[in-house]
Amino acid sequence: MPQPRSDAPANTYDVAVVGGGPAGLSAALSLARARRRVIVLDAGEPRNAVAAHMHGVLGHDGIPPELLRQRGREEVTRFGGVFVDEQVAALALVDDGRGVHVRGSAVAVTARRVVIATGLRDGLPEIDGIREQWGRGVLVCPHCDGWEHRDDIIGVVATGPGGIDQAHQVRQWSERVVYFPNDVGEPSSRMRRSLEVRGIRIDPGRVARVVSRNGRLAGVDVAGRRVAVDCVFTSTRLRPRDGLLRGLGARVSQPDGEWTVVDEQGRTSIAHVWAVGNVVDPRSNVSVSLGAGSLLAGAVNADLTAEDIDLALVTAPVVSTTP
Ligand SMILES: Cc1cc2nc3c(=O)[nH]c(=O)nc-3n(C[C@H](O)[C@H](O)[C@H](O)COP(=O)(O)OP(=O)(O)OC[C@H]3O[C@@H](n4cnc5c(N)ncnc54)[C@H](O)[C@@H]3O)c2cc1C
């Protein structure tokens, strides 16, 4: 196996990547290829685990998401990267300011830099039967799954004012769209008109249940009626899995306070701690996560190189220039 360029002691790495989804794996691959000692610690619960197929990722359209992760692991391993299946419980800055301690239940390592790529959690609307269909008949991303439901009867269940936009979006894939305002309330007359002129039906009843038959979504129950739909698009409450960043006091965005602030390459407000993918960017689909991981890796490697230069200058023997 190729060896990274380092004589560091065991359990000491150039970079620890926390999270082995597309963002973390992409960063790990570039850093391992740069001959950095890389460890990836991954709890193995990626956001799209429920989806059978992944779409819109160039060169990989339609493959199971697990296959991308498996290939990613193989590629990172090929360049000397190490994997531990482990939930990281805590991070702590090293006393001398030279890195970060990373601790799980069975593993403790120290790394010069840490990349947090822990993703986000989707909070589903509270509707009976919705979890059973999550990622199969109940979907969030028209660009990911719209093609597979082209010309179907598509229900759009609003969870906020963006529901109308989502109804207009999915109309691109099917002429048969039913919009359920649900608890959001009646659309304004202008909004209602915009839906009507595009042939989007509005059903004012509250969706009480998502109905499955033989594992497939068979409709929704609304105020004592069954409405036939082939799938449902909705929006989830996006919550970053950012406990490790919060634990270090990383700065979050204002005024909502939900998302950790990073610069355009992924540097957080905490020294040596970087973050990438859905944990800092809810819009980061698989392709964007892959790209962001690669961009971040270049910046982390440059940051390490700058430190390598400083260390070399400090430790190099003094050469006398006087005769
Ligand atoms: C149902 C569904 C379908 C989707 N389909 C598509 C699609 O077709 N195409 C597309 O481009 N996008 C799709 N997405 C979006 C896609 O899932 C995300 O863009 C992508 O997963 C983000 O990658 P990530 O690496 O940031 O996070 P994730 O893929 O979620 O990976 C994060 C990893 O970090 C791990 N982790 C979390 N906390 C810790 C910890 N403390 N210690 C160690 N490990 C930890 C998790 O277990 C997980 O393995 C879909 C999303 C959903 C919900």
The ligand as an SDF file (V2000), in Angstrom:
LIG
                    3D

 53 58  0  0  0  0  0  0  0  0999 V2000
  -34.2670   10.9690    0.3740 C   0  0  0  0  0  0  0  0  0  0  0  0
  -33.1140   11.7310   -0.2070 C   0  0  0  0  0  0  0  0  0  0  0  0
  -32.6980   11.4850   -1.5020 C   0  0  0  0  0  0  0  0  0  0  0  0
  -31.6520   12.1930   -2.0570 C   0  0  0  0  0  0  0  0  0  0  0  0
  -31.3070   11.9550   -3.3560 N   0  0  0  0  0  0  0  0  0  0  0  0
  -30.3150   12.6630   -3.9040 C   0  0  0  0  0  0  0  0  0  0  0  0
  -29.9960   12.4670   -5.2830 C   0  0  0  0  0  0  0  0  0  0  0  0
  -30.5990   11.6530   -5.9820 O   0  0  0  0  0  0  0  0  0  0  0  0
  -28.9770   13.2320   -5.8180 N   0  0  0  0  0  0  0  0  0  0  0  0
  -28.3120   14.1690   -5.0680 C   0  0  0  0  0  0  0  0  0  0  0  0
  -27.4090   14.8260   -5.5820 O   0  0  0  0  0  0  0  0  0  0  0  0
  -28.6050   14.3540   -3.7550 N   0  0  0  0  0  0  0  0  0  0  0  0
  -29.5760   13.6330   -3.1660 C   0  0  0  0  0  0  0  0  0  0  0  0
  -29.8800   13.8230   -1.8350 N   0  0  0  0  0  0  0  0  0  0  0  0
  -29.0560   14.7440   -1.0450 C   0  0  0  0  0  0  0  0  0  0  0  0
  -27.8030   13.9900   -0.4960 C   0  0  0  0  0  0  0  0  0  0  0  0
  -28.2190   13.0190    0.4110 O   0  0  0  0  0  0  0  0  0  0  0  0
  -26.8580   14.9900    0.1920 C   0  0  0  0  0  0  0  0  0  0  0  0
  -26.5370   16.0030   -0.7390 O   0  0  0  0  0  0  0  0  0  0  0  0
  -25.5520   14.3390    0.6240 C   0  0  0  0  0  0  0  0  0  0  0  0
  -25.8100   13.2020    1.4120 O   0  0  0  0  0  0  0  0  0  0  0  0
  -24.6880   15.3240    1.4240 C   0  0  0  0  0  0  0  0  0  0  0  0
  -23.4530   14.7010    1.6990 O   0  0  0  0  0  0  0  0  0  0  0  0
  -22.6600   14.9080    3.0800 P   0  0  0  0  0  0  0  0  0  0  0  0
  -21.3790   14.1930    2.8910 O   0  0  0  0  0  0  0  0  0  0  0  0
  -22.6300   16.3460    3.4280 O   0  0  0  0  0  0  0  0  0  0  0  0
  -23.5500   14.2100    4.2150 O   0  0  0  0  0  0  0  0  0  0  0  0
  -24.0190   12.6870    4.3960 P   0  0  0  0  0  0  0  0  0  0  0  0
  -24.0870   11.9870    3.0980 O   0  0  0  0  0  0  0  0  0  0  0  0
  -25.2720   12.7350    5.2120 O   0  0  0  0  0  0  0  0  0  0  0  0
  -22.8420   12.0010    5.2290 O   0  0  0  0  0  0  0  0  0  0  0  0
  -22.5760   12.3980    6.5540 C   0  0  0  0  0  0  0  0  0  0  0  0
  -21.9150   11.2240    7.2660 C   0  0  0  0  0  0  0  0  0  0  0  0
  -21.3870   11.6820    8.5270 O   0  0  0  0  0  0  0  0  0  0  0  0
  -21.6860   10.7190    9.5040 C   0  0  0  0  0  0  0  0  0  0  0  0
  -21.6750   11.3460   10.8440 N   0  0  0  0  0  0  0  0  0  0  0  0
  -22.5450   12.2320   11.3730 C   0  0  0  0  0  0  0  0  0  0  0  0
  -22.1690   12.5710   12.6200 N   0  0  0  0  0  0  0  0  0  0  0  0
  -21.0350   11.8640   12.8790 C   0  0  0  0  0  0  0  0  0  0  0  0
  -20.1660   11.7880   14.0010 C   0  0  0  0  0  0  0  0  0  0  0  0
  -20.3800   12.4960   15.1180 N   0  0  0  0  0  0  0  0  0  0  0  0
  -19.1110   10.9530   13.9380 N   0  0  0  0  0  0  0  0  0  0  0  0
  -18.8490   10.2230   12.8110 C   0  0  0  0  0  0  0  0  0  0  0  0
  -19.6440   10.2690   11.7260 N   0  0  0  0  0  0  0  0  0  0  0  0
  -20.7300   11.0810   11.7530 C   0  0  0  0  0  0  0  0  0  0  0  0
  -23.0620   10.1980    9.1150 C   0  0  0  0  0  0  0  0  0  0  0  0
  -23.3270    8.9550    9.7550 O   0  0  0  0  0  0  0  0  0  0  0  0
  -22.8790   10.0900    7.5820 C   0  0  0  0  0  0  0  0  0  0  0  0
  -22.3300    8.8390    7.2220 O   0  0  0  0  0  0  0  0  0  0  0  0
  -30.9550   13.1540   -1.2780 C   0  0  0  0  0  0  0  0  0  0  0  0
  -31.3650   13.4040    0.0470 C   0  0  0  0  0  0  0  0  0  0  0  0
  -32.4340   12.7130    0.5710 C   0  0  0  0  0  0  0  0  0  0  0  0
  -32.8850   13.0070    1.9670 C   0  0  0  0  0  0  0  0  0  0  0  0
  1  2  1  0
  2  3  1  0
  2 52  2  0
  3  4  2  0
  4  5  1  0
  4 50  1  0
  5  6  2  0
  6  7  1  0
  6 13  1  0
  7  8  2  0
  7  9  1  0
  9 10  1  0
 10 11  2  0
 10 12  1  0
 12 13  2  0
 13 14  1  0
 14 15  1  0
 14 50  1  0
 15 16  1  0
 16 17  1  0
 16 18  1  0
 18 19  1  0
 18 20  1  0
 20 21  1  0
 20 22  1  0
 22 23  1  0
 23 24  1  0
 24 25  2  0
 24 26  1  0
 24 27  1  0
 27 28  1  0
 28 29  2  0
 28 30  1  0
 28 31  1  0
 31 32  1  0
 32 33  1  0
 33 34  1  0
 33 48  1  0
 34 35  1  0
 35 36  1  0
 35 46  1  0
 36 37  1  0
 36 45  1  0
 37 38  2  0
 38 39  1  0
 39 40  1  0
 39 45  2  0
 40 41  1  0
 40 42  2  0
 42 43  1  0
 43 44  2  0
 44 45  1  0
 46 47  1  0
 46 48  1  0
 48 49  1  0
 50 51  2  0
 51 52  1  0
 52 53  1  0
M  END
$$$$
